């Protein structure tokens, strides 16, 4: 649900733009940072990986739950909530973009 929400939201941005280039290759690279413990990053990157592009909820926080890391228990339990919110946001922004889209042709 988290990947769905992030990628549908970012892909939907193309419905609002005439730009031929996308930002998804950049996001694919950022996604790799979510595989490592967020505690090794500085505060700004930690916030980005947790709340802006919450890839840490895909890899790190669920793993911390299964490894019984009590420091991250709350964040691990928030994973389904964050997934649901991101999925609903992705669907919403897609629907807004589709209603606004006027076509690519001349």
Biopython code that builds the backbone (N, CA, C, O; Angstrom):
import numpy as np
from Bio.PDB.StructureBuilder import StructureBuilder

atoms = [
    (1, "UNK", "N", (0.821, -1.193, 0.000)),
    (1, "UNK", "CA", (0.000, 0.000, 0.000)),
    (1, "UNK", "C", (0.863, 1.254, 0.000)),
    (1, "UNK", "O", (0.496, 2.272, -0.586)),
    (2, "UNK", "N", (2.002, 1.174, 0.655)),
    (2, "UNK", "CA", (2.881, 2.343, 0.713)),
    (2, "UNK", "C", (3.488, 2.618, -0.651)),
    (2, "UNK", "O", (3.473, 3.755, -1.122)),
    (3, "UNK", "N", (4.017, 1.595, -1.283)),
    (3, "UNK", "CA", (4.559, 1.788, -2.637)),
    (3, "UNK", "C", (3.470, 2.265, -3.593)),
    (3, "UNK", "O", (3.695, 3.178, -4.388)),
    (4, "UNK", "N", (2.306, 1.655, -3.518)),
    (4, "UNK", "CA", (1.194, 2.053, -4.370)),
    (4, "UNK", "C", (0.892, 3.541, -4.196)),
    (4, "UNK", "O", (0.800, 4.283, -5.174)),
    (5, "UNK", "N", (0.739, 3.966, -2.946)),
    (5, "UNK", "CA", (0.410, 5.361, -2.682)),
    (5, "UNK", "C", (1.464, 6.332, -3.178)),
    (5, "UNK", "O", (1.139, 7.355, -3.781)),
    (6, "UNK", "N", (2.720, 6.016, -2.926)),
    (6, "UNK", "CA", (3.803, 6.909, -3.346)),
    (6, "UNK", "C", (3.898, 6.970, -4.856)),
    (6, "UNK", "O", (3.944, 8.056, -5.435)),
    (7, "UNK", "N", (3.928, 5.816, -5.498)),
    (7, "UNK", "CA", (4.143, 5.802, -6.946)),
    (7, "UNK", "C", (2.928, 6.291, -7.733)),
    (7, "UNK", "O", (3.094, 6.940, -8.765)),
    (8, "UNK", "N", (1.736, 6.003, -7.279)),
    (8, "UNK", "CA", (0.559, 6.540, -7.968)),
    (8, "UNK", "C", (0.493, 8.054, -7.789)),
    (8, "UNK", "O", (0.156, 8.773, -8.729)),
    (9, "UNK", "N", (0.808, 8.539, -6.604)),
    (9, "UNK", "CA", (0.812, 9.991, -6.378)),
    (9, "UNK", "C", (1.828, 10.678, -7.281)),
    (9, "UNK", "O", (1.516, 11.685, -7.917)),
    (10, "UNK", "N", (3.023, 10.145, -7.337)),
    (10, "UNK", "CA", (4.065, 10.774, -8.149)),
    (10, "UNK", "C", (3.801, 10.628, -9.645)),
    (10, "UNK", "O", (4.099, 11.532, -10.426)),
    (11, "UNK", "N", (3.247, 9.500, -10.035)),
    (11, "UNK", "CA", (2.900, 9.316, -11.439)),
    (11, "UNK", "C", (1.760, 10.241, -11.834)),
    (11, "UNK", "O", (1.712, 10.721, -12.966)),
    (12, "UNK", "N", (0.850, 10.490, -10.916)),
    (12, "UNK", "CA", (-0.275, 11.378, -11.186)),
    (12, "UNK", "C", (0.174, 12.807, -11.445)),
    (12, "UNK", "O", (-0.543, 13.577, -12.084)),
    (13, "UNK", "N", (1.347, 13.165, -10.958)),
    (13, "UNK", "CA", (1.847, 14.518, -11.204)),
    (13, "UNK", "C", (2.020, 14.787, -12.692)),
    (13, "UNK", "O", (1.968, 15.941, -13.119)),
    (14, "UNK", "N", (2.223, 13.749, -13.482)),
    (14, "UNK", "CA", (2.363, 13.938, -14.926)),
    (14, "UNK", "C", (1.057, 14.415, -15.554)),
    (14, "UNK", "O", (1.071, 14.995, -16.639)),
    (15, "UNK", "N", (-0.059, 14.180, -14.893)),
    (15, "UNK", "CA", (-1.336, 14.676, -15.395)),
    (15, "UNK", "C", (-1.455, 16.192, -15.231)),
    (15, "UNK", "O", (-2.279, 16.823, -15.892)),
    (16, "UNK", "N", (-0.648, 16.771, -14.366)),
    (16, "UNK", "CA", (-0.671, 18.209, -14.117)),
    (16, "UNK", "C", (0.436, 18.946, -14.855)),
    (16, "UNK", "O", (0.487, 20.175, -14.812)),
    (17, "UNK", "N", (1.312, 18.230, -15.523)),
    (17, "UNK", "CA", (2.508, 18.821, -16.105)),
    (17, "UNK", "C", (2.639, 18.443, -17.575)),
    (17, "UNK", "O", (2.156, 17.397, -18.009)),
    (18, "UNK", "N", (3.296, 19.304, -18.325)),
    (18, "UNK", "CA", (3.601, 19.016, -19.719)),
    (18, "UNK", "C", (5.046, 18.568, -19.896)),
    (18, "UNK", "O", (5.507, 18.378, -21.022)),
    (19, "UNK", "N", (5.753, 18.400, -18.802)),
    (19, "UNK", "CA", (7.168, 18.043, -18.841)),
    (19, "UNK", "C", (7.353, 16.617, -19.350)),
    (19, "UNK", "O", (6.648, 15.707, -18.914)),
    (20, "UNK", "N", (8.296, 16.417, -20.269)),
    (20, "UNK", "CA", (8.526, 15.060, -20.793)),
    (20, "UNK", "C", (9.339, 14.175, -19.856)),
    (20, "UNK", "O", (9.379, 12.959, -20.041)),
    (21, "UNK", "N", (9.986, 14.761, -18.857)),
    (21, "UNK", "CA", (10.796, 13.962, -17.940)),
    (21, "UNK", "C", (10.050, 13.775, -16.635)),
    (21, "UNK", "O", (9.257, 14.625, -16.230)),
    (22, "UNK", "N", (10.310, 12.668, -15.987)),
    (22, "UNK", "CA", (9.655, 12.369, -14.731)),
    (22, "UNK", "C", (10.630, 12.347, -13.578)),
    (22, "UNK", "O", (11.842, 12.454, -13.764)),
    (23, "UNK", "N", (10.081, 12.205, -12.379)),
    (23, "UNK", "CA", (10.927, 12.154, -11.188)),
    (23, "UNK", "C", (11.019, 10.737, -10.620)),
    (23, "UNK", "O", (11.677, 10.519, -9.603)),
    (24, "UNK", "N", (10.370, 9.784, -11.264)),
    (24, "UNK", "CA", (10.372, 8.430, -10.720)),
    (24, "UNK", "C", (11.752, 7.785, -10.637)),
    (24, "UNK", "O", (12.007, 7.078, -9.662)),
    (25, "UNK", "N", (12.666, 7.984, -11.602)),
    (25, "UNK", "CA", (14.006, 7.400, -11.404)),
    (25, "UNK", "C", (14.697, 7.907, -10.135)),
    (25, "UNK", "O", (15.401, 7.146, -9.470)),
    (26, "UNK", "N", (14.505, 9.161, -9.799)),
    (26, "UNK", "CA", (15.066, 9.698, -8.560)),
    (26, "UNK", "C", (14.443, 9.007, -7.347)),
    (26, "UNK", "O", (15.148, 8.665, -6.397)),
    (27, "UNK", "N", (13.156, 8.807, -7.377)),
    (27, "UNK", "CA", (12.455, 8.170, -6.260)),
    (27, "UNK", "C", (12.875, 6.710, -6.120)),
    (27, "UNK", "O", (12.986, 6.207, -5.002)),
    (28, "UNK", "N", (13.109, 6.025, -7.236)),
    (28, "UNK", "CA", (13.574, 4.637, -7.157)),
    (28, "UNK", "C", (14.904, 4.559, -6.414)),
    (28, "UNK", "O", (15.141, 3.618, -5.657)),
    (29, "UNK", "N", (15.771, 5.550, -6.630)),
    (29, "UNK", "CA", (17.054, 5.566, -5.913)),
    (29, "UNK", "C", (16.857, 5.881, -4.440)),
    (29, "UNK", "O", (17.532, 5.298, -3.592)),
    (30, "UNK", "N", (15.949, 6.786, -4.121)),
    (30, "UNK", "CA", (15.685, 7.128, -2.715)),
    (30, "UNK", "C", (15.067, 5.938, -1.987)),
    (30, "UNK", "O", (15.286, 5.754, -0.789)),
    (31, "UNK", "N", (14.304, 5.141, -2.704)),
    (31, "UNK", "CA", (13.662, 3.966, -2.114)),
    (31, "UNK", "C", (14.692, 3.034, -1.481)),
    (31, "UNK", "O", (14.400, 2.392, -0.472)),
    (32, "UNK", "N", (15.868, 2.953, -2.044)),
    (32, "UNK", "CA", (16.910, 2.072, -1.505)),
    (32, "UNK", "C", (17.362, 2.481, -0.116)),
    (32, "UNK", "O", (17.798, 1.633, 0.663)),
    (33, "UNK", "N", (17.266, 3.766, 0.211)),
    (33, "UNK", "CA", (17.667, 4.203, 1.542)),
    (33, "UNK", "C", (16.737, 3.676, 2.631)),
    (33, "UNK", "O", (17.148, 3.572, 3.787)),
    (34, "UNK", "N", (15.502, 3.346, 2.290)),
    (34, "UNK", "CA", (14.562, 2.823, 3.265)),
    (34, "UNK", "C", (14.859, 1.410, 3.709)),
    (34, "UNK", "O", (14.242, 0.913, 4.652)),
    (35, "UNK", "N", (15.779, 0.766, 3.055)),
    (35, "UNK", "CA", (16.130, -0.617, 3.412)),
    (35, "UNK", "C", (17.086, -0.691, 4.594)),
    (35, "UNK", "O", (17.237, -1.745, 5.213)),
    (36, "UNK", "N", (17.721, 0.413, 4.902)),
    (36, "UNK", "CA", (18.711, 0.434, 5.980)),
    (36, "UNK", "C", (18.099, 1.045, 7.233)),
    (36, "UNK", "O", (17.090, 1.745, 7.144)),
    (37, "UNK", "N", (18.684, 0.797, 8.387)),
    (37, "UNK", "CA", (18.147, 1.391, 9.620)),
    (37, "UNK", "C", (18.143, 2.916, 9.545)),
    (37, "UNK", "O", (19.160, 3.529, 9.219)),
    (38, "UNK", "N", (17.002, 3.519, 9.846)),
    (38, "UNK", "CA", (16.919, 4.978, 9.771)),
    (38, "UNK", "C", (17.768, 5.637, 10.839)),
    (38, "UNK", "O", (18.086, 6.822, 10.735)),
    (39, "UNK", "N", (18.133, 4.899, 11.847)),
    (39, "UNK", "CA", (18.950, 5.474, 12.920)),
    (39, "UNK", "C", (20.372, 5.799, 12.464)),
    (39, "UNK", "O", (21.086, 6.507, 13.174)),
    (40, "UNK", "N", (20.805, 5.305, 11.304)),
    (40, "UNK", "CA", (22.159, 5.617, 10.838)),
    (40, "UNK", "C", (22.201, 6.944, 10.078)),
    (40, "UNK", "O", (23.283, 7.463, 9.801)),
    (41, "UNK", "N", (21.037, 7.494, 9.740)),
    (41, "UNK", "CA", (20.981, 8.741, 8.972)),
    (41, "UNK", "C", (20.828, 9.933, 9.903)),
    (41, "UNK", "O", (20.433, 9.791, 11.060)),
    (42, "UNK", "N", (21.151, 11.117, 9.373)),
    (42, "UNK", "CA", (20.945, 12.322, 10.168)),
    (42, "UNK", "C", (19.450, 12.634, 10.239)),
    (42, "UNK", "O", (18.643, 11.975, 9.584)),
    (43, "UNK", "N", (19.092, 13.624, 11.023)),
    (43, "UNK", "CA", (17.690, 13.924, 11.299)),
    (43, "UNK", "C", (16.864, 14.272, 10.079)),
    (43, "UNK", "O", (15.710, 13.856, 9.981)),
    (44, "UNK", "N", (17.421, 15.021, 9.152)),
    (44, "UNK", "CA", (16.670, 15.440, 7.972)),
    (44, "UNK", "C", (16.318, 14.230, 7.101)),
    (44, "UNK", "O", (15.174, 14.082, 6.674)),
    (45, "UNK", "N", (17.287, 13.385, 6.845)),
    (45, "UNK", "CA", (17.036, 12.191, 6.023)),
    (45, "UNK", "C", (16.078, 11.254, 6.741)),
    (45, "UNK", "O", (15.244, 10.610, 6.104)),
    (46, "UNK", "N", (16.191, 11.174, 8.048)),
    (46, "UNK", "CA", (15.280, 10.337, 8.830)),
    (46, "UNK", "C", (13.836, 10.815, 8.691)),
    (46, "UNK", "O", (12.925, 10.001, 8.548)),
    (47, "UNK", "N", (13.626, 12.122, 8.731)),
    (47, "UNK", "CA", (12.281, 12.688, 8.561)),
    (47, "UNK", "C", (11.761, 12.431, 7.151)),
    (47, "UNK", "O", (10.593, 12.089, 6.969)),
    (48, "UNK", "N", (12.628, 12.594, 6.155)),
    (48, "UNK", "CA", (12.216, 12.354, 4.774)),
    (48, "UNK", "C", (11.816, 10.897, 4.581)),
    (48, "UNK", "O", (10.786, 10.617, 3.968)),
    (49, "UNK", "N", (12.608, 9.976, 5.088)),
    (49, "UNK", "CA", (12.325, 8.543, 4.910)),
    (49, "UNK", "C", (11.169, 8.047, 5.771)),
    (49, "UNK", "O", (10.633, 6.964, 5.533)),
    (50, "UNK", "N", (10.785, 8.837, 6.771)),
    (50, "UNK", "CA", (9.692, 8.419, 7.632)),
    (50, "UNK", "C", (8.383, 9.105, 7.268)),
    (50, "UNK", "O", (7.334, 8.462, 7.272)),
    (51, "UNK", "N", (8.421, 10.405, 6.951)),
    (51, "UNK", "CA", (7.173, 11.141, 6.785)),
    (51, "UNK", "C", (6.956, 11.734, 5.392)),
    (51, "UNK", "O", (5.803, 11.885, 4.987)),
    (52, "UNK", "N", (7.993, 12.073, 4.650)),
    (52, "UNK", "CA", (7.810, 12.679, 3.327)),
    (52, "UNK", "C", (7.662, 11.599, 2.265)),
    (52, "UNK", "O", (6.657, 11.557, 1.556)),
    (53, "UNK", "N", (8.635, 10.748, 2.153)),
    (53, "UNK", "CA", (8.596, 9.559, 1.293)),
    (53, "UNK", "C", (8.820, 8.371, 2.218)),
    (53, "UNK", "O", (9.954, 7.915, 2.369)),
    (54, "UNK", "N", (7.770, 7.867, 2.835)),
    (54, "UNK", "CA", (7.931, 6.925, 3.959)),
    (54, "UNK", "C", (8.369, 5.510, 3.574)),
    (54, "UNK", "O", (7.679, 4.533, 3.866)),
    (55, "UNK", "N", (9.512, 5.420, 2.921)),
    (55, "UNK", "CA", (10.041, 4.113, 2.559)),
    (55, "UNK", "C", (10.527, 3.337, 3.786)),
    (55, "UNK", "O", (10.651, 2.114, 3.722)),
    (56, "UNK", "N", (10.801, 4.013, 4.886)),
    (56, "UNK", "CA", (11.223, 3.315, 6.096)),
    (56, "UNK", "C", (10.106, 2.434, 6.646)),
    (56, "UNK", "O", (10.374, 1.459, 7.348)),
    (57, "UNK", "N", (8.851, 2.772, 6.330)),
    (57, "UNK", "CA", (7.733, 1.949, 6.779)),
    (57, "UNK", "C", (7.618, 0.652, 5.984)),
    (57, "UNK", "O", (6.884, -0.251, 6.385)),
    (58, "UNK", "N", (8.320, 0.548, 4.881)),
    (58, "UNK", "CA", (8.277, -0.674, 4.086)),
    (58, "UNK", "C", (9.323, -1.671, 4.575)),
    (58, "UNK", "O", (9.043, -2.867, 4.667)),
    (59, "UNK", "N", (10.500, -1.201, 4.884)),
    (59, "UNK", "CA", (11.579, -2.106, 5.240)),
    (59, "UNK", "C", (11.991, -2.059, 6.689)),
    (59, "UNK", "O", (11.981, -3.080, 7.378)),
    (60, "UNK", "N", (12.352, -0.888, 7.153)),
    (60, "UNK", "CA", (12.992, -0.808, 8.460)),
    (60, "UNK", "C", (12.040, -1.021, 9.636)),
    (60, "UNK", "O", (12.304, -1.866, 10.492)),
    (61, "UNK", "N", (10.950, -0.279, 9.694)),
    (61, "UNK", "CA", (10.071, -0.371, 10.865)),
    (61, "UNK", "C", (9.428, -1.749, 11.023)),
    (61, "UNK", "O", (9.371, -2.251, 12.145)),
    (62, "UNK", "N", (8.942, -2.384, 9.951)),
    (62, "UNK", "CA", (8.446, -3.758, 10.144)),
    (62, "UNK", "C", (9.539, -4.733, 10.595)),
    (62, "UNK", "O", (9.284, -5.618, 11.412)),
    (63, "UNK", "N", (10.745, -4.570, 10.068)),
    (63, "UNK", "CA", (11.846, -5.445, 10.496)),
    (63, "UNK", "C", (12.167, -5.214, 11.968)),
    (63, "UNK", "O", (12.447, -6.164, 12.700)),
    (64, "UNK", "N", (12.127, -3.965, 12.401)),
    (64, "UNK", "CA", (12.384, -3.667, 13.810)),
    (64, "UNK", "C", (11.331, -4.311, 14.705)),
    (64, "UNK", "O", (11.636, -4.749, 15.815)),
    (65, "UNK", "N", (10.105, -4.367, 14.225)),
    (65, "UNK", "CA", (9.036, -5.024, 14.986)),
    (65, "UNK", "C", (9.337, -6.511, 15.163)),
    (65, "UNK", "O", (9.219, -7.047, 16.265)),
    (66, "UNK", "N", (9.725, -7.170, 14.075)),
    (66, "UNK", "CA", (9.992, -8.598, 14.161)),
    (66, "UNK", "C", (11.280, -8.912, 14.918)),
    (66, "UNK", "O", (11.446, -10.012, 15.446)),
    (67, "UNK", "N", (12.185, -7.945, 14.964)),
    (67, "UNK", "CA", (13.409, -8.127, 15.745)),
    (67, "UNK", "C", (13.223, -7.684, 17.193)),
    (67, "UNK", "O", (14.164, -7.693, 17.986)),
    (68, "UNK", "N", (12.003, -7.298, 17.518)),
    (68, "UNK", "CA", (11.629, -6.881, 18.877)),
    (68, "UNK", "C", (12.431, -5.683, 19.363)),
    (68, "UNK", "O", (12.892, -5.658, 20.504)),
    (69, "UNK", "N", (12.594, -4.706, 18.510)),
    (69, "UNK", "CA", (13.246, -3.454, 18.900)),
    (69, "UNK", "C", (12.165, -2.533, 19.467)),
    (69, "UNK", "O", (11.409, -1.912, 18.720)),
    (70, "UNK", "N", (12.103, -2.455, 20.781)),
    (70, "UNK", "CA", (11.033, -1.701, 21.437)),
    (70, "UNK", "C", (11.066, -0.211, 21.127)),
    (70, "UNK", "O", (10.038, 0.460, 21.216)),
    (71, "UNK", "N", (12.216, 0.308, 20.771)),
    (71, "UNK", "CA", (12.328, 1.733, 20.474)),
    (71, "UNK", "C", (11.515, 2.121, 19.243)),
    (71, "UNK", "O", (11.095, 3.271, 19.119)),
    (72, "UNK", "N", (11.292, 1.183, 18.338)),
    (72, "UNK", "CA", (10.574, 1.465, 17.095)),
    (72, "UNK", "C", (9.211, 0.777, 17.035)),
    (72, "UNK", "O", (8.613, 0.687, 15.963)),
    (73, "UNK", "N", (8.719, 0.297, 18.163)),
    (73, "UNK", "CA", (7.468, -0.457, 18.185)),
    (73, "UNK", "C", (6.290, 0.399, 17.712)),
    (73, "UNK", "O", (5.477, -0.061, 16.910)),
    (74, "UNK", "N", (6.194, 1.605, 18.189)),
    (74, "UNK", "CA", (5.083, 2.481, 17.786)),
    (74, "UNK", "C", (5.102, 2.731, 16.289)),
    (74, "UNK", "O", (4.062, 2.674, 15.633)),
    (75, "UNK", "N", (6.276, 3.008, 15.748)),
    (75, "UNK", "CA", (6.383, 3.268, 14.313)),
    (75, "UNK", "C", (6.036, 2.019, 13.515)),
    (75, "UNK", "O", (5.415, 2.115, 12.456)),
    (76, "UNK", "N", (6.423, 0.866, 14.004)),
    (76, "UNK", "CA", (6.111, -0.377, 13.304)),
    (76, "UNK", "C", (4.608, -0.622, 13.287)),
    (76, "UNK", "O", (4.067, -1.092, 12.286)),
    (77, "UNK", "N", (3.945, -0.313, 14.368)),
    (77, "UNK", "CA", (2.499, -0.510, 14.427)),
    (77, "UNK", "C", (1.744, 0.524, 13.581)),
    (77, "UNK", "O", (0.591, 0.298, 13.213)),
    (78, "UNK", "N", (2.378, 1.635, 13.276)),
    (78, "UNK", "CA", (1.765, 2.639, 12.404)),
    (78, "UNK", "C", (1.859, 2.283, 10.920)),
    (78, "UNK", "O", (1.247, 2.953, 10.088)),
    (79, "UNK", "N", (2.603, 1.258, 10.586)),
    (79, "UNK", "CA", (2.817, 0.903, 9.179)),
    (79, "UNK", "C", (1.520, 0.698, 8.405)),
    (79, "UNK", "O", (1.390, 1.266, 7.320)),
    (80, "UNK", "N", (0.545, -0.084, 8.894)),
    (80, "UNK", "CA", (-0.697, -0.232, 8.127)),
    (80, "UNK", "C", (-1.473, 1.077, 7.999)),
    (80, "UNK", "O", (-2.115, 1.320, 6.977)),
    (81, "UNK", "N", (-1.417, 1.911, 9.020)),
    (81, "UNK", "CA", (-2.115, 3.201, 8.976)),
    (81, "UNK", "C", (-1.492, 4.100, 7.913)),
    (81, "UNK", "O", (-2.203, 4.709, 7.114)),
    (82, "UNK", "N", (-0.171, 4.180, 7.907)),
    (82, "UNK", "CA", (0.530, 4.988, 6.908)),
    (82, "UNK", "C", (0.247, 4.438, 5.507)),
    (82, "UNK", "O", (0.037, 5.211, 4.572)),
    (83, "UNK", "N", (0.241, 3.128, 5.358)),
    (83, "UNK", "CA", (-0.067, 2.522, 4.063)),
    (83, "UNK", "C", (-1.461, 2.878, 3.582)),
    (83, "UNK", "O", (-1.644, 3.222, 2.414)),
    (84, "UNK", "N", (-2.439, 2.800, 4.460)),
    (84, "UNK", "CA", (-3.806, 3.141, 4.092)),
    (84, "UNK", "C", (-3.964, 4.596, 3.709)),
    (84, "UNK", "O", (-4.646, 4.920, 2.737)),
    (85, "UNK", "N", (-3.329, 5.479, 4.480)),
    (85, "UNK", "CA", (-3.403, 6.916, 4.182)),
    (85, "UNK", "C", (-2.747, 7.214, 2.840)),
    (85, "UNK", "O", (-3.303, 7.954, 2.028)),
    (86, "UNK", "N", (-1.575, 6.647, 2.604)),
    (86, "UNK", "CA", (-0.894, 6.886, 1.327)),
    (86, "UNK", "C", (-1.668, 6.319, 0.149)),
    (86, "UNK", "O", (-1.704, 6.931, -0.919)),
    (87, "UNK", "N", (-2.278, 5.172, 0.323)),
    (87, "UNK", "CA", (-3.063, 4.596, -0.760)),
    (87, "UNK", "C", (-4.267, 5.476, -1.087)),
    (87, "UNK", "O", (-4.554, 5.727, -2.258)),
    (88, "UNK", "N", (-4.965, 5.940, -0.068)),
    (88, "UNK", "CA", (-6.109, 6.832, -0.297)),
    (88, "UNK", "C", (-5.676, 8.149, -0.919)),
    (88, "UNK", "O", (-6.368, 8.686, -1.784)),
    (89, "UNK", "N", (-4.531, 8.674, -0.481)),
    (89, "UNK", "CA", (-4.016, 9.904, -1.071)),
    (89, "UNK", "C", (-3.656, 9.690, -2.539)),
    (89, "UNK", "O", (-3.951, 10.542, -3.377)),
    (90, "UNK", "N", (-3.028, 8.572, -2.858)),
    (90, "UNK", "CA", (-2.674, 8.271, -4.242)),
    (90, "UNK", "C", (-3.895, 8.183, -5.138)),
    (90, "UNK", "O", (-3.894, 8.709, -6.251)),
    (91, "UNK", "N", (-4.944, 7.515, -4.653)),
    (91, "UNK", "CA", (-6.180, 7.411, -5.429)),
    (91, "UNK", "C", (-6.817, 8.778, -5.598)),
    (91, "UNK", "O", (-7.305, 9.106, -6.679)),
    (92, "UNK", "N", (-6.816, 9.581, -4.537)),
    (92, "UNK", "CA", (-7.409, 10.917, -4.599)),
    (92, "UNK", "C", (-6.683, 11.799, -5.608)),
    (92, "UNK", "O", (-7.326, 12.427, -6.449)),
    (93, "UNK", "N", (-5.353, 11.857, -5.540)),
    (93, "UNK", "CA", (-4.599, 12.718, -6.446)),
    (93, "UNK", "C", (-4.727, 12.223, -7.885)),
    (93, "UNK", "O", (-4.725, 13.031, -8.814)),
    (94, "UNK", "N", (-4.835, 10.920, -8.082)),
    (94, "UNK", "CA", (-5.063, 10.367, -9.427)),
    (94, "UNK", "C", (-6.406, 10.858, -9.972)),
    (94, "UNK", "O", (-6.489, 11.320, -11.110)),
    (95, "UNK", "N", (-7.450, 10.756, -9.158)),
    (95, "UNK", "CA", (-8.773, 11.195, -9.597)),
    (95, "UNK", "C", (-8.813, 12.688, -9.888)),
    (95, "UNK", "O", (-9.450, 13.102, -10.857)),
    (96, "UNK", "N", (-8.161, 13.495, -9.087)),
    (96, "UNK", "CA", (-8.084, 14.935, -9.351)),
    (96, "UNK", "C", (-7.357, 15.176, -10.668)),
    (96, "UNK", "O", (-7.796, 15.995, -11.476)),
    (97, "UNK", "N", (-6.263, 14.480, -10.890)),
    (97, "UNK", "CA", (-5.498, 14.646, -12.120)),
    (97, "UNK", "C", (-6.258, 14.210, -13.355)),
    (97, "UNK", "O", (-6.180, 14.866, -14.394)),
    (98, "UNK", "N", (-6.992, 13.116, -13.260)),
    (98, "UNK", "CA", (-7.765, 12.631, -14.406)),
    (98, "UNK", "C", (-8.881, 13.613, -14.756)),
    (98, "UNK", "O", (-9.160, 13.845, -15.933)),
    (99, "UNK", "N", (-9.515, 14.186, -13.743)),
    (99, "UNK", "CA", (-10.559, 15.185, -14.015)),
    (99, "UNK", "C", (-9.985, 16.440, -14.660)),
    (99, "UNK", "O", (-10.652, 17.084, -15.470)),
    (100, "UNK", "N", (-8.765, 16.785, -14.309)),
    (100, "UNK", "CA", (-8.137, 17.983, -14.831)),
    (100, "UNK", "C", (-7.496, 17.766, -16.201)),
    (100, "UNK", "O", (-7.356, 18.715, -16.972)),
    (101, "UNK", "N", (-7.114, 16.560, -16.504)),
    (101, "UNK", "CA", (-6.350, 16.245, -17.720)),
    (101, "UNK", "C", (-7.152, 16.584, -18.971)),
    (101, "UNK", "O", (-8.333, 16.252, -19.065)),
    (102, "UNK", "N", (-6.515, 17.239, -19.920)),
    (102, "UNK", "CA", (-7.169, 17.659, -21.154)),
    (102, "UNK", "C", (-6.634, 16.952, -22.393)),
    (102, "UNK", "O", (-7.127, 17.211, -23.491)),
    (103, "UNK", "N", (-5.682, 16.102, -22.268)),
    (103, "UNK", "CA", (-5.135, 15.367, -23.400)),
    (103, "UNK", "C", (-3.781, 15.884, -23.828)),
    (103, "UNK", "O", (-3.430, 17.036, -23.572)),
    (104, "UNK", "N", (-3.022, 15.019, -24.485)),
    (104, "UNK", "CA", (-1.670, 15.367, -24.926)),
    (104, "UNK", "C", (-1.631, 15.774, -26.381)),
    (104, "UNK", "O", (-0.631, 16.333, -26.832)),
    (105, "UNK", "N", (-2.673, 15.513, -27.117)),
    (105, "UNK", "CA", (-2.680, 15.811, -28.530)),
    (105, "UNK", "C", (-2.941, 17.273, -28.837)),
    (105, "UNK", "O", (-3.235, 18.065, -27.941)),
    (106, "UNK", "N", (-2.831, 17.628, -30.123)),
    (106, "UNK", "CA", (-3.039, 19.027, -30.485)),
    (106, "UNK", "C", (-4.468, 19.304, -30.882)),
    (106, "UNK", "O", (-4.807, 20.440, -31.216)),
]
sb = StructureBuilder()
sb.init_structure("model")
sb.init_model(0)
sb.init_chain("A")
sb.init_seg("    ")
for serial, (resi, resn, name, xyz) in enumerate(atoms, 1):
    if name == "N":
        sb.init_residue(resn, " ", resi, " ")
    sb.init_atom(name, np.array(xyz, "f"), 0.0, 1.0, " ", f" {name:<3s}", serial, name[0])
structure = sb.get_structure()
